Amino acid sequence: MANEIGFSLCKLPNGRLTHGPIATGTPTSVGIPVQCPSGSTLYGLFHTHPGSMGVPYPSQQDIKSQRLTGAKISCIQSDKALKCFKLKGAR
């Protein structure tokens, strides 16, 4: 089974997105470094849910991480789909 990968989604002053360092985890988790390139700000988190059992929906840990970091969105890529989610109350 493949390992999860993840990174911070960062917003540049012109509104375009870039990303922070790419992290590789285990088949079931990844520690995403909350780092953005100079001049950009944290906008969201991206990570994969690989394998045939992976679904593009956030786990309870994914939701907790999003809340703790203040990320506005969380994007999850499975083997079949990419979905992004905004937390209730996020701006």
C-alpha positions, 0 to 999 in steps of 0.5 A, a space after each residue: 500500500 502507498 503512503 500518504 503525502 501532504 503539504 500546506 496550501 499557501 496563498 500568494 498576495 496575487 491570490 494564486 496558490 502554491 505549496 509548502 514542503 511535501 511530507 511523506 507519511 505512513 499508509 494511514 497518516 501524514 504529518 503535514 508541515 505547516 510552512 509556507 513560502 515567504 510572502 504567502 499565508 496558510 490557506 489550506 491543507 492537502 493530503 492523500 488517502 491512497 489505496 483501494 480503501 481510501 476515500 476523499 473525505 476527512 477523518 476526525 483527525 483531519 478535521 482536528 488538524 484543520 481546526 488546530 492550524 486555522 486552515 480554511 480548507 482541507 483537500 483530500 485526494 483518493 485514488 479516484 477523486 479529489 475533494 476539498 472541504 471548508 470547515 463550518 465557521 471558517 472564513 
